[in-house]
Amino acid sequence: MKQRTLWAVLITVFCGAYSLGNPTFTADEGREVLDPWTGSWAGQFKVYAQDGRLLTTLDVKQRYRWDGDIQRAEFHETDQDGNVVTADAKNYVDDQGRLVCEVFKSTGEESKHFGNFTDGYLFWYGQTPGRIETFRERVAVDAAGQRTYEITGFGVYGEGKGASHFLFSGSYREVHSDGE
């Protein structure tokens, strides 16, 4: 009997902690969280093997803008060989109050992540069969007064012993239409 009670307590604590990790947002709260990304950004996104070897560097340009309650984004990524991938994305609060990021790449790849805002960082996480990703992002102002956008994360692609594991790191600066 005591063991059954202990399991019930542990399940209750786990479920309570899990629900705390899935916050809900009003449309206004979601806009407040997402708005710092509004604007244009340029920089590099790096992909590392889990042992720290640099696998690839992408030159990235991103632009975020509001369309009603949806933050729309356009991405332009150029790899080291000059190959270009573009993407359209949308960030919004869904009807369940969750922050959502949907990305549609020119390669046909699509992804959906859910967000959480903690300690000044926006966390995006997504899991589908054969794919787990988590990203931590922040917009800040550096010592020179320049707005910067930093992103780190990890991804697991595939399943079991054949799965690939990657670490991600991106650093962008805000750019203006006059090229600043």
Phi, psi and chi 1 to 4 in degrees:
 res  aa     phi    psi   chi1   chi2   chi3   chi4
   1 MET       -  -43.3 -177.5   68.2  163.8      -
   2 LYS   -63.2  -37.7  -72.5 -177.5 -178.5 -178.4
   3 GLN   -65.2  -40.9 -173.6  174.5   13.0      -
   4 ARG   -62.7  -41.2 -174.2  179.9  -61.5  161.8
   5 THR   -64.2  -42.4  -56.8      -      -      -
   6 LEU   -59.9  -44.9  176.7   60.0      -      -
   7 TRP   -62.8  -39.8  -80.6  112.6      -      -
   8 ALA   -62.5  -41.2      -      -      -      -
   9 VAL   -64.9  -46.6  168.5      -      -      -
  10 LEU   -61.6  -41.3  -70.4  174.1      -      -
  11 ILE   -64.6  -42.8  -70.8  169.6      -      -
  12 THR   -62.0  -44.9  -58.1      -      -      -
  13 VAL   -63.5  -45.7  168.8      -      -      -
  14 PHE   -60.5  -48.4  173.7   76.8      -      -
  15 CYS   -63.8  -37.4  -69.5      -      -      -
  16 GLY   -65.1  -43.4      -      -      -      -
  17 ALA   -66.4  -38.4      -      -      -      -
  18 TYR   -63.4  -43.5 -179.0   75.0      -      -
  19 SER   -67.5  -29.9   66.6      -      -      -
  20 LEU   -66.1  -27.5  -71.0  174.9      -      -
  21 GLY   -80.4   -2.7      -      -      -      -
  22 ASN  -121.1   72.5  -66.1  -61.6      -      -
  23 PRO   -70.5  160.2   30.0  -36.5      -      -
  24 THR  -114.3  153.4   58.3      -      -      -
  25 PHE  -132.4  146.3  -62.2   84.0      -      -
  26 THR   -79.5  168.0   65.9      -      -      -
  27 ALA   -59.1  -40.8      -      -      -      -
  28 ASP   -66.1  -41.4  -72.6  -17.1      -      -
  29 GLU   -64.8  -41.3  -69.4  167.1  -23.7      -
  30 GLY   -61.5  -42.4      -      -      -      -
  31 ARG   -63.8  -40.3 -172.4  179.0 -170.8  104.6
  32 GLU   -62.4  -40.7 -176.1  177.7  -28.2      -
  33 VAL   -67.6  -44.1  166.9      -      -      -
  34 LEU   -82.3  -24.7  -62.5  168.4      -      -
  35 ASP   -58.3  -32.5 -158.7   44.6      -      -
  36 PRO   -58.0  -22.7  -28.4   36.9      -      -
  37 TRP   -81.7  -12.5  -78.9  -94.6      -      -
  38 THR   -59.5  127.7  -58.9      -      -      -
  39 GLY   133.6 -168.0      -      -      -      -
  40 SER  -114.5  142.1  -64.5      -      -      -
  41 TRP  -135.0  149.1  -54.3   89.7      -      -
  42 ALA  -144.5  144.2      -      -      -      -
  43 GLY   171.2 -155.8      -      -      -      -
  44 GLN  -123.6  144.1  -69.2 -170.1  -33.5      -
  45 PHE  -120.4  125.4 -174.4   84.8      -      -
  46 LYS  -114.6  143.0  -63.6 -179.7  178.8 -174.0
  47 VAL  -117.0  126.7  179.4      -      -      -
  48 TYR  -117.7  148.8  -62.1   89.2      -      -
  49 ALA   -71.2  163.8      -      -      -      -
  50 GLN   -65.3  -17.3   65.3 -174.0   13.1      -
  51 ASP   -90.0    4.0   65.1    3.5      -      -
  52 GLY    96.9   -2.9      -      -      -      -
  53 ARG   -69.4  132.3  -74.8  177.8  -66.4  118.5
  54 LEU   -73.0  121.9  178.0   63.1      -      -
  55 LEU   -95.9  -40.3  -60.5  174.9      -      -
  56 THR  -160.9  155.8 -167.9      -      -      -
  57 THR  -125.5  130.4  -60.9      -      -      -
  58 LEU  -110.8  133.5  -56.7  171.6      -      -
  59 ASP   -85.0  126.0  -72.3  -40.2      -      -
  60 VAL  -123.4  139.1  175.9      -      -      -
  61 LYS  -127.0  132.0  -65.9  178.4 -176.3  173.4
  62 GLN  -134.4  146.2  -62.0 -179.2  -12.4      -
  63 ARG  -136.7  126.8 -175.1  171.6   81.5   92.2
  64 TYR  -114.4  137.1  -66.7   82.2      -      -
  65 ARG  -149.1  159.3   63.7 -180.0  172.3   74.4
  66 TRP   -94.9  138.6  -75.0   99.7      -      -
  67 ASP  -131.2   88.5 -179.3    8.9      -      -
  68 GLY    67.1 -126.0      -      -      -      -
  69 ASP   -92.6    7.7  -73.6  -23.7      -      -
  70 ILE  -112.1  127.6  -62.9  174.4      -      -
  71 GLN   -89.3  117.2 -174.0 -177.4   51.1      -
  72 ARG   -97.9  147.9  -57.2 -130.2  178.0 -124.1
  73 ALA  -138.2  147.8      -      -      -      -
  74 GLU  -123.7  130.5  -60.4  162.1   -3.2      -
  75 PHE  -118.0  144.7  -55.8  154.6      -      -
  76 HIS  -136.7  112.8 -175.0  -88.4      -      -
  77 GLU  -119.8  128.5  -57.1  169.0  -14.2      -
  78 THR  -118.5  122.9  -54.5      -      -      -
  79 ASP   -84.2  179.2   71.4   14.8      -      -
  80 GLN   -63.4  -21.2  -64.0  164.5  -40.2      -
  81 ASP   -95.1    3.7  -63.1  -34.5      -      -
  82 GLY    88.6    3.3      -      -      -      -
  83 ASN   -73.2  136.8  -60.1  -51.8      -      -
  84 VAL  -114.1  133.8  174.8      -      -      -
  85 VAL  -122.9  132.3  173.0      -      -      -
  86 THR  -111.6  162.0   59.3      -      -      -
  87 ALA  -152.6  151.1      -      -      -      -
  88 ASP  -115.6  141.0  -68.3  -49.4      -      -
  89 ALA  -137.5  160.3      -      -      -      -
  90 LYS  -142.2  135.7   58.1 -176.4 -178.1  176.4
  91 ASN  -115.5  136.4  -59.1  -32.8      -      -
  92 TYR  -165.6  171.3   58.6   94.0      -      -
  93 VAL  -101.0  122.8  174.9      -      -      -
  94 ASP   -81.6 -179.1   71.0    6.2      -      -
  95 ASP   -69.6   -7.7   58.6   -1.5      -      -
  96 GLN   -99.3    3.1  -64.4  176.0   40.4      -
  97 GLY    83.4   13.4      -      -      -      -
  98 ARG   -91.5  142.1  -60.1  175.5  -60.8 -177.5
  99 LEU   -73.5  131.2  -79.3  177.5      -      -
 100 VAL  -129.4  139.7  179.0      -      -      -
 101 CYS  -126.0  120.3  173.9      -      -      -
 102 GLU  -115.6  132.8  -67.2 -178.6  -79.7      -
 103 VAL  -124.2  134.9  179.0      -      -      -
 104 PHE  -126.1  107.1  -51.6   92.4      -      -
 105 LYS   -90.9  155.8  -68.2 -170.8  173.6 -172.0
 106 SER   -64.6  -15.7   59.2      -      -      -
 107 THR   -79.6   -8.4   59.7      -      -      -
 108 GLY    96.9  -11.0      -      -      -      -
 109 GLU   -69.6  138.5  179.8 -175.8  -13.2      -
 110 GLU  -130.2  148.0  -63.5 -179.4    7.7      -
 111 SER  -144.8  155.9   63.1      -      -      -
 112 LYS  -136.8  127.3 -173.3  175.3 -162.3  175.8
 113 HIS  -126.6  154.5  -65.5   82.6      -      -
 114 PHE  -114.2  147.1  -63.5   96.3      -      -
 115 GLY  -113.2  156.4      -      -      -      -
 116 ASN  -143.5  139.8 -173.3   -1.5      -      -
 117 PHE  -114.2  115.8 -169.6   72.3      -      -
 118 THR  -139.4  132.1  -55.9      -      -      -
 119 ASP    51.9   38.7  -65.0  -28.1      -      -
 120 GLY    81.2    5.2      -      -      -      -
 121 TYR  -116.8  143.2  -70.5   91.5      -      -
 122 LEU   -98.4  121.5  177.3   56.6      -      -
 123 PHE  -104.3  128.7  -70.8   82.3      -      -
 124 TRP  -112.8  133.6  -70.1  113.4      -      -
 125 TYR  -139.9  143.6   52.4   93.7      -      -
 126 GLY  -150.0  145.9      -      -      -      -
 127 GLN  -145.5  124.0 -178.3  171.9   -2.5      -
 128 THR  -133.9  166.5   56.7      -      -      -
 129 PRO   -54.6  124.4  -27.6   36.5      -      -
 130 GLY    81.1    8.6      -      -      -      -
 131 ARG  -154.1  124.0  178.9 -172.6 -167.3  135.7
 132 ILE  -131.9  129.9  -60.5  170.0      -      -
 133 GLU  -139.7  143.6  -66.3  176.6  -38.3      -
 134 THR  -140.0  133.6  -63.9      -      -      -
 135 PHE  -129.7  143.7  -61.4   95.5      -      -
 136 ARG  -119.5  124.3 -177.5  179.4   88.2  154.9
 137 GLU  -127.1  152.1  -55.0 -179.3    6.1      -
 138 ARG  -155.5  139.4 -179.9  174.0   73.0  157.0
 139 VAL  -104.1  131.8  172.0      -      -      -
 140 ALA  -140.9  174.2      -      -      -      -
 141 VAL  -117.1  125.4  178.1      -      -      -
 142 ASP   -81.7  179.8   67.3   16.5      -      -
 143 ALA   -60.5  -26.5      -      -      -      -
 144 ALA   -88.0    2.1      -      -      -      -
 145 GLY    85.5    7.9      -      -      -      -
 146 GLN   -85.2  131.4  172.5   75.6   46.9      -
 147 ARG   -74.7  133.4  -77.5 -174.1   -1.0  122.9
 148 THR  -125.9  155.9   60.0      -      -      -
 149 TYR  -130.8  117.5  166.1   10.1      -      -
 150 GLU  -114.0  140.4  -58.4  -69.7  -31.8      -
 151 ILE  -139.7  135.2  179.6  171.3      -      -
 152 THR  -132.7  159.5   56.9      -      -      -
 153 GLY   179.3 -174.9      -      -      -      -
 154 PHE  -147.2  158.9   73.7   90.1      -      -
 155 GLY  -145.1  145.5      -      -      -      -
 156 VAL  -123.3  124.1  178.8      -      -      -
 157 TYR  -124.4  126.5  -54.5   92.0      -      -
 158 GLY    96.6 -175.3      -      -      -      -
 159 GLU  -137.1  156.1  -63.9 -178.7    7.1      -
 160 GLY    65.0 -149.7      -      -      -      -
 161 LYS   -65.9  -21.3  -68.7 -175.7  179.5 -171.3
 162 GLY   -86.3    0.5      -      -      -      -
 163 ALA   -68.6  145.1      -      -      -      -
 164 SER  -103.2  140.8  -61.4      -      -      -
 165 HIS  -120.2  131.0  -59.6   79.1      -      -
 166 PHE  -132.9  150.9  -60.5  103.7      -      -
 167 LEU  -112.7  145.6  -58.9  170.2      -      -
 168 PHE  -125.1  147.0  -51.6  116.8      -      -
 169 SER  -150.7  125.2  176.5      -      -      -
 170 GLY  -130.0  145.9      -      -      -      -
 171 SER  -139.9  119.6  179.8      -      -      -
 172 TYR  -127.6  156.6  -45.9  115.4      -      -
 173 ARG  -122.1  153.1   65.0  179.1 -178.1   81.4
 174 GLU   -71.0  137.3 -173.9  174.5   35.7      -
 175 VAL  -122.0  151.0  -66.3      -      -      -
 176 HIS  -113.5  164.2  -57.3  -79.1      -      -
 177 SER   -59.1  -22.9   58.3      -      -      -
 178 ASP   -87.6    9.2   60.0    3.1      -      -
 179 GLY    89.3    1.4      -      -      -      -
 180 GLU   -59.7      -  -76.8 -179.0   31.8      -
